Amino acid sequence: MNKKEIINNTIHFVKETLKGTESGHDWFHIERVYRNALLISSDEKANEFIVVLAALLHDIADAKFNNGDEAVGPQKAYEFLITQQIDQEIITHIVNIVKHISFKNSLSKNEKTFYSNELNIVQDADRLDAIGAIGIARCFNYGGFKNREIYNPKIEPNLNMTKEEYKNSSAPTLNHFYEKLLLLKDTMNTKAGARIALNRHRFMEEFLEQFHAEWEGRK
């Protein structure tokens, strides 16, 4: 099997697996991350084949839709990849990216770490889809999916959450901007990711300024 066939098989597998998924984590999210990853990788030294497959498989089984089980996604990615006659070294690399890409892992001091240029690229690509106009839409979509309040002035953002607190949070949707989304700009690994993130970050700041003005009845 050549690389093009494997990529096409992966796209088909992801589309089928994510049918009916909450729309902030569906195929279109994967497709945007895939495009972001290709854009970023053009400026970085990395194995594009690994970048592409990891971007396509990074959310194949998000823990928050699997009772918090963080092992499901990497395992599902592994089980698919072994059917594609890919070298074990490449499979291990991709599975490690899927395992370590999540923002919540950065909240745990005891989390086993893994580093690679390919992880940096895919992580930036995923985080870019969490900010800006699409990030705002995804944030409120998920909040509605979880039946959370849009905003409650009496519930302040928790700026020092542990990984477990983050996973179990049921705070109003707007708090998520302060607890995660506004922090992502400064976590970018690549120059291209940082450059794109800056514009999207500014858009979110403008949105929040407008939101609070309307909430408080200001002009």
PEFENWO-V893656 format. One record per helix or strand of 3 or more residues. SS is the DSSP state (~ for helix, > for strand). FROM is the first residue (numbers start at 1). TO is the last residue. Records with the same first field share a line. If there is no record, write none. Layout:
SS->FROM-TO, FROM-TO
This chain:
~->3-17, 23-25, 27-41, 48-57, 63-65, 71-84, 88-100, 103-107, 117-128, 132-145, 163-168, 175-179, 181-187, 191-215
